[in-house]
Amino acid sequence: MNNTLANIWLFATHWTKLDAFDTEEELNDELELLQRQSLPTKVRQVTDKEGKEQFLLYVKQADRDYARYCTGWRPGGMM
């Protein structure tokens, strides 16, 4: 699927990007935290500008702030 089209569809259906991960292991740790709280998640695997694989984690827009609280998310990266 075209990346732009996927972004439009995610926006239109109220999904927002929470974070990006370089490894599947980091992603799984974050998913485990969110799934314990019963938060809906979606994951996309994309190639970044440098050609590396990257995992994008999405949550429902209404749950974004709670998901950030659960994971300790801070602007500028994870702590």
PDB file of N, CA, C and O in Angstrom:
ATOM      1  N   MET A   1       0.849  -1.175   0.000  1.00  0.00           N
ATOM      2  CA  MET A   1       0.000   0.000   0.000  1.00  0.00           C
ATOM      3  C   MET A   1       0.894   1.237   0.000  1.00  0.00           C
ATOM      4  O   MET A   1       1.936   1.260   0.656  1.00  0.00           O
ATOM      5  N   ASN A   2       0.493   2.231  -0.716  1.00  0.00           N
ATOM      6  CA  ASN A   2       1.200   3.497  -0.773  1.00  0.00           C
ATOM      7  C   ASN A   2       1.274   4.108   0.629  1.00  0.00           C
ATOM      8  O   ASN A   2       0.270   4.144   1.342  1.00  0.00           O
ATOM      9  N   ASN A   3       2.449   4.586   1.026  1.00  0.00           N
ATOM     10  CA  ASN A   3       2.650   5.126   2.367  1.00  0.00           C
ATOM     11  C   ASN A   3       1.744   6.322   2.639  1.00  0.00           C
ATOM     12  O   ASN A   3       1.196   6.434   3.736  1.00  0.00           O
ATOM     13  N   THR A   4       1.577   7.207   1.681  1.00  0.00           N
ATOM     14  CA  THR A   4       0.718   8.374   1.856  1.00  0.00           C
ATOM     15  C   THR A   4      -0.730   7.949   2.046  1.00  0.00           C
ATOM     16  O   THR A   4      -1.434   8.483   2.903  1.00  0.00           O
ATOM     17  N   LEU A   5      -1.167   6.996   1.254  1.00  0.00           N
ATOM     18  CA  LEU A   5      -2.530   6.490   1.366  1.00  0.00           C
ATOM     19  C   LEU A   5      -2.747   5.825   2.728  1.00  0.00           C
ATOM     20  O   LEU A   5      -3.795   6.004   3.349  1.00  0.00           O
ATOM     21  N   ALA A   6      -1.769   5.071   3.183  1.00  0.00           N
ATOM     22  CA  ALA A   6      -1.872   4.424   4.505  1.00  0.00           C
ATOM     23  C   ALA A   6      -1.965   5.471   5.611  1.00  0.00           C
ATOM     24  O   ALA A   6      -2.756   5.317   6.541  1.00  0.00           O
ATOM     25  N   ASN A   7      -1.164   6.535   5.520  1.00  0.00           N
ATOM     26  CA  ASN A   7      -1.218   7.596   6.531  1.00  0.00           C
ATOM     27  C   ASN A   7      -2.570   8.298   6.548  1.00  0.00           C
ATOM     28  O   ASN A   7      -3.092   8.611   7.618  1.00  0.00           O
ATOM     29  N   ILE A   8      -3.141   8.548   5.376  1.00  0.00           N
ATOM     30  CA  ILE A   8      -4.459   9.178   5.292  1.00  0.00           C
ATOM     31  C   ILE A   8      -5.513   8.270   5.906  1.00  0.00           C
ATOM     32  O   ILE A   8      -6.370   8.733   6.659  1.00  0.00           O
ATOM     33  N   TRP A   9      -5.456   6.963   5.584  1.00  0.00           N
ATOM     34  CA  TRP A   9      -6.429   6.025   6.123  1.00  0.00           C
ATOM     35  C   TRP A   9      -6.324   5.960   7.646  1.00  0.00           C
ATOM     36  O   TRP A   9      -7.342   5.972   8.338  1.00  0.00           O
ATOM     37  N   LEU A  10      -5.096   5.890   8.172  1.00  0.00           N
ATOM     38  CA  LEU A  10      -4.909   5.839   9.630  1.00  0.00           C
ATOM     39  C   LEU A  10      -5.457   7.107  10.293  1.00  0.00           C
ATOM     40  O   LEU A  10      -6.105   7.031  11.337  1.00  0.00           O
ATOM     41  N   PHE A  11      -5.201   8.260   9.694  1.00  0.00           N
ATOM     42  CA  PHE A  11      -5.705   9.522  10.235  1.00  0.00           C
ATOM     43  C   PHE A  11      -7.232   9.556  10.208  1.00  0.00           C
ATOM     44  O   PHE A  11      -7.871   9.956  11.181  1.00  0.00           O
ATOM     45  N   ALA A  12      -7.801   9.136   9.096  1.00  0.00           N
ATOM     46  CA  ALA A  12      -9.260   9.177   8.931  1.00  0.00           C
ATOM     47  C   ALA A  12      -9.975   8.223   9.882  1.00  0.00           C
ATOM     48  O   ALA A  12     -11.127   8.458  10.247  1.00  0.00           O
ATOM     49  N   THR A  13      -9.302   7.154  10.282  1.00  0.00           N
ATOM     50  CA  THR A  13      -9.919   6.182  11.183  1.00  0.00           C
ATOM     51  C   THR A  13      -9.446   6.371  12.626  1.00  0.00           C
ATOM     52  O   THR A  13      -9.596   5.478  13.459  1.00  0.00           O
ATOM     53  N   HIS A  14      -8.875   7.544  12.911  1.00  0.00           N
ATOM     54  CA  HIS A  14      -8.527   7.983  14.267  1.00  0.00           C
ATOM     55  C   HIS A  14      -7.385   7.207  14.920  1.00  0.00           C
ATOM     56  O   HIS A  14      -7.385   7.012  16.135  1.00  0.00           O
ATOM     57  N   TRP A  15      -6.410   6.763  14.119  1.00  0.00           N
ATOM     58  CA  TRP A  15      -5.203   6.146  14.665  1.00  0.00           C
ATOM     59  C   TRP A  15      -4.094   7.192  14.637  1.00  0.00           C
ATOM     60  O   TRP A  15      -3.988   7.952  13.674  1.00  0.00           O
ATOM     61  N   THR A  16      -3.283   7.240  15.660  1.00  0.00           N
ATOM     62  CA  THR A  16      -2.184   8.190  15.721  1.00  0.00           C
ATOM     63  C   THR A  16      -0.899   7.454  16.077  1.00  0.00           C
ATOM     64  O   THR A  16      -0.909   6.510  16.867  1.00  0.00           O
ATOM     65  N   LYS A  17       0.203   7.895  15.487  1.00  0.00           N
ATOM     66  CA  LYS A  17       1.491   7.249  15.738  1.00  0.00           C
ATOM     67  C   LYS A  17       1.956   7.576  17.150  1.00  0.00           C
ATOM     68  O   LYS A  17       2.010   8.741  17.541  1.00  0.00           O
ATOM     69  N   LEU A  18       2.287   6.546  17.905  1.00  0.00           N
ATOM     70  CA  LEU A  18       2.791   6.733  19.263  1.00  0.00           C
ATOM     71  C   LEU A  18       4.307   6.791  19.263  1.00  0.00           C
ATOM     72  O   LEU A  18       4.894   7.659  19.909  1.00  0.00           O
ATOM     73  N   ASP A  19       4.953   5.870  18.542  1.00  0.00           N
ATOM     74  CA  ASP A  19       6.409   5.818  18.556  1.00  0.00           C
ATOM     75  C   ASP A  19       6.911   4.952  17.404  1.00  0.00           C
ATOM     76  O   ASP A  19       6.135   4.242  16.763  1.00  0.00           O
ATOM     77  N   ALA A  20       8.222   5.019  17.149  1.00  0.00           N
ATOM     78  CA  ALA A  20       8.874   4.204  16.130  1.00  0.00           C
ATOM     79  C   ALA A  20       9.986   3.402  16.797  1.00  0.00           C
ATOM     80  O   ALA A  20      10.653   3.887  17.711  1.00  0.00           O
ATOM     81  N   PHE A  21      10.177   2.172  16.329  1.00  0.00           N
ATOM     82  CA  PHE A  21      11.160   1.271  16.922  1.00  0.00           C
ATOM     83  C   PHE A  21      12.043   0.678  15.836  1.00  0.00           C
ATOM     84  O   PHE A  21      11.587   0.401  14.727  1.00  0.00           O
ATOM     85  N   ASP A  22      13.316   0.488  16.172  1.00  0.00           N
ATOM     86  CA  ASP A  22      14.264  -0.101  15.224  1.00  0.00           C
ATOM     87  C   ASP A  22      14.243  -1.625  15.269  1.00  0.00           C
ATOM     88  O   ASP A  22      14.541  -2.274  14.267  1.00  0.00           O
ATOM     89  N   THR A  23      13.896  -2.202  16.415  1.00  0.00           N
ATOM     90  CA  THR A  23      13.883  -3.651  16.539  1.00  0.00           C
ATOM     91  C   THR A  23      12.514  -4.137  16.986  1.00  0.00           C
ATOM     92  O   THR A  23      11.759  -3.420  17.642  1.00  0.00           O
ATOM     93  N   GLU A  24      12.220  -5.361  16.615  1.00  0.00           N
ATOM     94  CA  GLU A  24      10.941  -5.954  16.985  1.00  0.00           C
ATOM     95  C   GLU A  24      10.878  -6.222  18.493  1.00  0.00           C
ATOM     96  O   GLU A  24       9.797  -6.205  19.083  1.00  0.00           O
ATOM     97  N   GLU A  25      12.022  -6.467  19.105  1.00  0.00           N
ATOM     98  CA  GLU A  25      12.073  -6.716  20.548  1.00  0.00           C
ATOM     99  C   GLU A  25      11.618  -5.482  21.334  1.00  0.00           C
ATOM    100  O   GLU A  25      10.833  -5.604  22.274  1.00  0.00           O
ATOM    101  N   GLU A  26      12.106  -4.298  20.954  1.00  0.00           N
ATOM    102  CA  GLU A  26      11.682  -3.053  21.610  1.00  0.00           C
ATOM    103  C   GLU A  26      10.183  -2.842  21.428  1.00  0.00           C
ATOM    104  O   GLU A  26       9.480  -2.453  22.360  1.00  0.00           O
ATOM    105  N   LEU A  27       9.712  -3.102  20.231  1.00  0.00           N
ATOM    106  CA  LEU A  27       8.292  -2.956  19.923  1.00  0.00           C
ATOM    107  C   LEU A  27       7.450  -3.891  20.790  1.00  0.00           C
ATOM    108  O   LEU A  27       6.428  -3.476  21.338  1.00  0.00           O
ATOM    109  N   ASN A  28       7.872  -5.146  20.916  1.00  0.00           N
ATOM    110  CA  ASN A  28       7.103  -6.119  21.695  1.00  0.00           C
ATOM    111  C   ASN A  28       7.011  -5.723  23.163  1.00  0.00           C
ATOM    112  O   ASN A  28       5.981  -5.948  23.799  1.00  0.00           O
ATOM    113  N   ASP A  29       8.077  -5.136  23.711  1.00  0.00           N
ATOM    114  CA  ASP A  29       8.040  -4.666  25.100  1.00  0.00           C
ATOM    115  C   ASP A  29       6.961  -3.594  25.278  1.00  0.00           C
ATOM    116  O   ASP A  29       6.202  -3.613  26.247  1.00  0.00           O
ATOM    117  N   GLU A  30       6.909  -2.672  24.336  1.00  0.00           N
ATOM    118  CA  GLU A  30       5.918  -1.590  24.393  1.00  0.00           C
ATOM    119  C   GLU A  30       4.502  -2.127  24.189  1.00  0.00           C
ATOM    120  O   GLU A  30       3.570  -1.714  24.880  1.00  0.00           O
ATOM    121  N   LEU A  31       4.347  -3.045  23.244  1.00  0.00           N
ATOM    122  CA  LEU A  31       3.037  -3.642  22.989  1.00  0.00           C
ATOM    123  C   LEU A  31       2.512  -4.378  24.220  1.00  0.00           C
ATOM    124  O   LEU A  31       1.320  -4.324  24.523  1.00  0.00           O
ATOM    125  N   GLU A  32       3.400  -5.060  24.920  1.00  0.00           N
ATOM    126  CA  GLU A  32       2.989  -5.789  26.122  1.00  0.00           C
ATOM    127  C   GLU A  32       2.407  -4.835  27.165  1.00  0.00           C
ATOM    128  O   GLU A  32       1.383  -5.132  27.782  1.00  0.00           O
ATOM    129  N   LEU A  33       3.062  -3.694  27.358  1.00  0.00           N
ATOM    130  CA  LEU A  33       2.548  -2.701  28.302  1.00  0.00           C
ATOM    131  C   LEU A  33       1.169  -2.207  27.899  1.00  0.00           C
ATOM    132  O   LEU A  33       0.270  -2.116  28.735  1.00  0.00           O
ATOM    133  N   LEU A  34       1.000  -1.891  26.634  1.00  0.00           N
ATOM    134  CA  LEU A  34      -0.269  -1.341  26.155  1.00  0.00           C
ATOM    135  C   LEU A  34      -1.382  -2.383  26.163  1.00  0.00           C
ATOM    136  O   LEU A  34      -2.531  -2.060  26.464  1.00  0.00           O
ATOM    137  N   GLN A  35      -1.052  -3.622  25.835  1.00  0.00           N
ATOM    138  CA  GLN A  35      -2.079  -4.658  25.798  1.00  0.00           C
ATOM    139  C   GLN A  35      -2.529  -5.047  27.195  1.00  0.00           C
ATOM    140  O   GLN A  35      -3.663  -5.491  27.372  1.00  0.00           O
ATOM    141  N   ARG A  36      -1.660  -4.890  28.200  1.00  0.00           N
ATOM    142  CA  ARG A  36      -2.076  -5.123  29.586  1.00  0.00           C
ATOM    143  C   ARG A  36      -3.156  -4.128  30.008  1.00  0.00           C
ATOM    144  O   ARG A  36      -3.986  -4.429  30.866  1.00  0.00           O
ATOM    145  N   GLN A  37      -3.139  -2.936  29.395  1.00  0.00           N
ATOM    146  CA  GLN A  37      -4.134  -1.913  29.689  1.00  0.00           C
ATOM    147  C   GLN A  37      -5.330  -1.973  28.732  1.00  0.00           C
ATOM    148  O   GLN A  37      -6.211  -1.113  28.774  1.00  0.00           O
ATOM    149  N   SER A  38      -5.353  -2.978  27.884  1.00  0.00           N
ATOM    150  CA  SER A  38      -6.436  -3.199  26.913  1.00  0.00           C
ATOM    151  C   SER A  38      -6.569  -2.044  25.921  1.00  0.00           C
ATOM    152  O   SER A  38      -7.674  -1.707  25.497  1.00  0.00           O
ATOM    153  N   LEU A  39      -5.449  -1.447  25.559  1.00  0.00           N
ATOM    154  CA  LEU A  39      -5.482  -0.367  24.570  1.00  0.00           C
ATOM    155  C   LEU A  39      -5.356  -0.951  23.164  1.00  0.00           C
ATOM    156  O   LEU A  39      -4.542  -1.847  22.937  1.00  0.00           O
ATOM    157  N   PRO A  40      -6.153  -0.452  22.223  1.00  0.00           N
ATOM    158  CA  PRO A  40      -6.060  -0.941  20.847  1.00  0.00           C
ATOM    159  C   PRO A  40      -4.767  -0.435  20.197  1.00  0.00           C
ATOM    160  O   PRO A  40      -4.410   0.733  20.345  1.00  0.00           O
ATOM    161  N   THR A  41      -4.077  -1.312  19.485  1.00  0.00           N
ATOM    162  CA  THR A  41      -2.821  -0.947  18.822  1.00  0.00           C
ATOM    163  C   THR A  41      -2.794  -1.475  17.395  1.00  0.00           C
ATOM    164  O   THR A  41      -3.475  -2.444  17.061  1.00  0.00           O
ATOM    165  N   LYS A  42      -2.010  -0.832  16.577  1.00  0.00           N
ATOM    166  CA  LYS A  42      -1.697  -1.287  15.218  1.00  0.00           C
ATOM    167  C   LYS A  42      -0.202  -1.110  15.028  1.00  0.00           C
ATOM    168  O   LYS A  42       0.397  -0.206  15.612  1.00  0.00           O
ATOM    169  N   VAL A  43       0.404  -1.966  14.216  1.00  0.00           N
ATOM    170  CA  VAL A  43       1.833  -1.890  13.935  1.00  0.00           C
ATOM    171  C   VAL A  43       2.028  -1.912  12.428  1.00  0.00           C
ATOM    172  O   VAL A  43       1.400  -2.700  11.721  1.00  0.00           O
ATOM    173  N   ARG A  44       2.904  -1.040  11.944  1.00  0.00           N
ATOM    174  CA  ARG A  44       3.295  -1.037  10.520  1.00  0.00           C
ATOM    175  C   ARG A  44       4.796  -1.188  10.433  1.00  0.00           C
ATOM    176  O   ARG A  44       5.533  -0.601  11.225  1.00  0.00           O
ATOM    177  N   GLN A  45       5.246  -1.965   9.485  1.00  0.00           N
ATOM    178  CA  GLN A  45       6.671  -2.095   9.222  1.00  0.00           C
ATOM    179  C   GLN A  45       6.961  -1.307   7.954  1.00  0.00           C
ATOM    180  O   GLN A  45       6.397  -1.588   6.896  1.00  0.00           O
ATOM    181  N   VAL A  46       7.846  -0.316   8.065  1.00  0.00           N
ATOM    182  CA  VAL A  46       8.172   0.551   6.934  1.00  0.00           C
ATOM    183  C   VAL A  46       9.689   0.644   6.784  1.00  0.00           C
ATOM    184  O   VAL A  46      10.445   0.241   7.668  1.00  0.00           O
ATOM    185  N   THR A  47      10.106   1.179   5.661  1.00  0.00           N
ATOM    186  CA  THR A  47      11.524   1.434   5.415  1.00  0.00           C
ATOM    187  C   THR A  47      11.744   2.936   5.544  1.00  0.00           C
ATOM    188  O   THR A  47      11.059   3.723   4.891  1.00  0.00           O
ATOM    189  N   ASP A  48      12.701   3.339   6.385  1.00  0.00           N
ATOM    190  CA  ASP A  48      12.950   4.768   6.558  1.00  0.00           C
ATOM    191  C   ASP A  48      13.801   5.300   5.410  1.00  0.00           C
ATOM    192  O   ASP A  48      14.153   4.553   4.498  1.00  0.00           O
ATOM    193  N   LYS A  49      14.128   6.577   5.455  1.00  0.00           N
ATOM    194  CA  LYS A  49      14.866   7.231   4.370  1.00  0.00           C
ATOM    195  C   LYS A  49      16.250   6.649   4.166  1.00  0.00           C
ATOM    196  O   LYS A  49      16.800   6.734   3.068  1.00  0.00           O
ATOM    197  N   GLU A  50      16.824   6.055   5.209  1.00  0.00           N
ATOM    198  CA  GLU A  50      18.155   5.462   5.120  1.00  0.00           C
ATOM    199  C   GLU A  50      18.114   4.005   4.656  1.00  0.00           C
ATOM    200  O   GLU A  50      19.159   3.372   4.508  1.00  0.00           O
ATOM    201  N   GLY A  51      16.919   3.475   4.427  1.00  0.00           N
ATOM    202  CA  GLY A  51      16.765   2.118   3.948  1.00  0.00           C
ATOM    203  C   GLY A  51      16.681   1.073   5.037  1.00  0.00           C
ATOM    204  O   GLY A  51      16.689  -0.122   4.742  1.00  0.00           O
ATOM    205  N   LYS A  52      16.600   1.494   6.301  1.00  0.00           N
ATOM    206  CA  LYS A  52      16.487   0.546   7.405  1.00  0.00           C
ATOM    207  C   LYS A  52      15.020   0.266   7.702  1.00  0.00           C
ATOM    208  O   LYS A  52      14.162   1.137   7.562  1.00  0.00           O
ATOM    209  N   GLU A  53      14.753  -0.974   8.114  1.00  0.00           N
ATOM    210  CA  GLU A  53      13.397  -1.343   8.519  1.00  0.00           C
ATOM    211  C   GLU A  53      13.074  -0.702   9.859  1.00  0.00           C
ATOM    212  O   GLU A  53      13.925  -0.616  10.744  1.00  0.00           O
ATOM    213  N   GLN A  54      11.846  -0.260   9.993  1.00  0.00           N
ATOM    214  CA  GLN A  54      11.411   0.409  11.195  1.00  0.00           C
ATOM    215  C   GLN A  54       9.979  -0.033  11.496  1.00  0.00           C
ATOM    216  O   GLN A  54       9.197  -0.268  10.575  1.00  0.00           O
ATOM    217  N   PHE A  55       9.636  -0.146  12.767  1.00  0.00           N
ATOM    218  CA  PHE A  55       8.297  -0.525  13.188  1.00  0.00           C
ATOM    219  C   PHE A  55       7.606   0.705  13.772  1.00  0.00           C
ATOM    220  O   PHE A  55       8.136   1.351  14.676  1.00  0.00           O
ATOM    221  N   LEU A  56       6.425   1.023  13.254  1.00  0.00           N
ATOM    222  CA  LEU A  56       5.646   2.158  13.746  1.00  0.00           C
ATOM    223  C   LEU A  56       4.484   1.629  14.571  1.00  0.00           C
ATOM    224  O   LEU A  56       3.745   0.747  14.134  1.00  0.00           O
ATOM    225  N   LEU A  57       4.334   2.173  15.756  1.00  0.00           N
ATOM    226  CA  LEU A  57       3.267   1.759  16.670  1.00  0.00           C
ATOM    227  C   LEU A  57       2.196   2.836  16.690  1.00  0.00           C
ATOM    228  O   LEU A  57       2.486   4.012  16.913  1.00  0.00           O
ATOM    229  N   TYR A  58       0.955   2.426  16.456  1.00  0.00           N
ATOM    230  CA  TYR A  58      -0.188   3.331  16.440  1.00  0.00           C
ATOM    231  C   TYR A  58      -1.168   2.949  17.537  1.00  0.00           C
ATOM    232  O   TYR A  58      -1.325   1.770  17.855  1.00  0.00           O
ATOM    233  N   VAL A  59      -1.825   3.945  18.114  1.00  0.00           N
ATOM    234  CA  VAL A  59      -2.927   3.742  19.063  1.00  0.00           C
ATOM    235  C   VAL A  59      -4.092   4.611  18.612  1.00  0.00           C
ATOM    236  O   VAL A  59      -3.921   5.535  17.816  1.00  0.00           O
ATOM    237  N   LYS A  60      -5.274   4.307  19.126  1.00  0.00           N
ATOM    238  CA  LYS A  60      -6.441   5.134  18.809  1.00  0.00           C
ATOM    239  C   LYS A  60      -6.225   6.540  19.360  1.00  0.00           C
ATOM    240  O   LYS A  60      -5.671   6.707  20.446  1.00  0.00           O
ATOM    241  N   GLN A  61      -6.654   7.530  18.623  1.00  0.00           N
ATOM    242  CA  GLN A  61      -6.463   8.928  19.008  1.00  0.00           C
ATOM    243  C   GLN A  61      -6.967   9.207  20.418  1.00  0.00           C
ATOM    244  O   GLN A  61      -6.308   9.912  21.183  1.00  0.00           O
ATOM    245  N   ALA A  62      -8.127   8.663  20.768  1.00  0.00           N
ATOM    246  CA  ALA A  62      -8.711   8.913  22.081  1.00  0.00           C
ATOM    247  C   ALA A  62      -7.869   8.318  23.214  1.00  0.00           C
ATOM    248  O   ALA A  62      -7.955   8.779  24.352  1.00  0.00           O
ATOM    249  N   ASP A  63      -7.063   7.305  22.915  1.00  0.00           N
ATOM    250  CA  ASP A  63      -6.253   6.628  23.930  1.00  0.00           C
ATOM    251  C   ASP A  63      -4.796   7.090  23.955  1.00  0.00           C
ATOM    252  O   ASP A  63      -4.006   6.592  24.756  1.00  0.00           O
ATOM    253  N   ARG A  64      -4.438   8.027  23.097  1.00  0.00           N
ATOM    254  CA  ARG A  64      -3.036   8.428  22.944  1.00  0.00           C
ATOM    255  C   ARG A  64      -2.402   8.904  24.250  1.00  0.00           C
ATOM    256  O   ARG A  64      -1.321   8.443  24.617  1.00  0.00           O
ATOM    257  N   ASP A  65      -3.060   9.814  24.945  1.00  0.00           N
ATOM    258  CA  ASP A  65      -2.465  10.358  26.170  1.00  0.00           C
ATOM    259  C   ASP A  65      -2.314   9.291  27.250  1.00  0.00           C
ATOM    260  O   ASP A  65      -1.314   9.270  27.968  1.00  0.00           O
ATOM    261  N   TYR A  66      -3.298   8.411  27.366  1.00  0.00           N
ATOM    262  CA  TYR A  66      -3.202   7.332  28.339  1.00  0.00           C
ATOM    263  C   TYR A  66      -2.075   6.361  27.964  1.00  0.00           C
ATOM    264  O   TYR A  66      -1.354   5.882  28.839  1.00  0.00           O
ATOM    265  N   ALA A  67      -1.923   6.071  26.666  1.00  0.00           N
ATOM    266  CA  ALA A  67      -0.850   5.184  26.206  1.00  0.00           C
ATOM    267  C   ALA A  67       0.509   5.800  26.507  1.00  0.00           C
ATOM    268  O   ALA A  67       1.436   5.093  26.904  1.00  0.00           O
ATOM    269  N   ARG A  68       0.634   7.098  26.323  1.00  0.00           N
ATOM    270  CA  ARG A  68       1.889   7.777  26.649  1.00  0.00           C
ATOM    271  C   ARG A  68       2.177   7.698  28.138  1.00  0.00           C
ATOM    272  O   ARG A  68       3.322   7.502  28.545  1.00  0.00           O
ATOM    273  N   TYR A  69       1.149   7.850  28.942  1.00  0.00           N
ATOM    274  CA  TYR A  69       1.311   7.746  30.394  1.00  0.00           C
ATOM    275  C   TYR A  69       1.775   6.337  30.780  1.00  0.00           C
ATOM    276  O   TYR A  69       2.684   6.182  31.595  1.00  0.00           O
ATOM    277  N   CYS A  70       1.149   5.313  30.195  1.00  0.00           N
ATOM    278  CA  CYS A  70       1.468   3.916  30.526  1.00  0.00           C
ATOM    279  C   CYS A  70       2.892   3.540  30.150  1.00  0.00           C
ATOM    280  O   CYS A  70       3.524   2.738  30.838  1.00  0.00           O
ATOM    281  N   THR A  71       3.397   4.107  29.073  1.00  0.00           N
ATOM    282  CA  THR A  71       4.724   3.720  28.583  1.00  0.00           C
ATOM    283  C   THR A  71       5.819   4.670  29.042  1.00  0.00           C
ATOM    284  O   THR A  71       6.996   4.415  28.785  1.00  0.00           O
ATOM    285  N   GLY A  72       5.466   5.749  29.707  1.00  0.00           N
ATOM    286  CA  GLY A  72       6.488   6.707  30.135  1.00  0.00           C
ATOM    287  C   GLY A  72       7.010   7.544  28.990  1.00  0.00           C
ATOM    288  O   GLY A  72       8.110   8.091  29.069  1.00  0.00           O
ATOM    289  N   TRP A  73       6.223   7.653  27.910  1.00  0.00           N
ATOM    290  CA  TRP A  73       6.641   8.403  26.724  1.00  0.00           C
ATOM    291  C   TRP A  73       6.891   9.856  27.059  1.00  0.00           C
ATOM    292  O   TRP A  73       6.118  10.469  27.795  1.00  0.00           O
ATOM    293  N   ARG A  74       7.960  10.409  26.530  1.00  0.00           N
ATOM    294  CA  ARG A  74       8.270  11.824  26.678  1.00  0.00           C
ATOM    295  C   ARG A  74       8.660  12.386  25.313  1.00  0.00           C
ATOM    296  O   ARG A  74       9.261  11.676  24.507  1.00  0.00           O
ATOM    297  N   PRO A  75       8.326  13.656  25.038  1.00  0.00           N
ATOM    298  CA  PRO A  75       8.726  14.252  23.764  1.00  0.00           C
ATOM    299  C   PRO A  75      10.237  14.142  23.564  1.00  0.00           C
ATOM    300  O   PRO A  75      11.014  14.367  24.492  1.00  0.00           O
ATOM    301  N   GLY A  76      10.636  13.798  22.362  1.00  0.00           N
ATOM    302  CA  GLY A  76      12.058  13.694  22.059  1.00  0.00           C
ATOM    303  C   GLY A  76      12.621  12.295  22.289  1.00  0.00           C
ATOM    304  O   GLY A  76      13.834  12.102  22.212  1.00  0.00           O
ATOM    305  N   GLY A  77      11.771  11.330  22.566  1.00  0.00           N
ATOM    306  CA  GLY A  77      12.251   9.958  22.717  1.00  0.00           C
ATOM    307  C   GLY A  77      11.820   9.343  24.027  1.00  0.00           C
ATOM    308  O   GLY A  77      11.278  10.005  24.913  1.00  0.00           O
ATOM    309  N   MET A  78      12.082   8.051  24.117  1.00  0.00           N
ATOM    310  CA  MET A  78      11.708   7.300  25.309  1.00  0.00           C
ATOM    311  C   MET A  78      12.771   7.482  26.377  1.00  0.00           C
ATOM    312  O   MET A  78      13.942   7.696  26.064  1.00  0.00           O
ATOM    313  N   MET A  79      12.367   7.398  27.632  1.00  0.00           N
ATOM    314  CA  MET A  79      13.316   7.500  28.744  1.00  0.00           C
ATOM    315  C   MET A  79      13.584   6.142  29.316  1.00  0.00           C
ATOM    316  O   MET A  79      14.358   6.012  30.264  1.00  0.00           O
TER     317      MET A  79
END
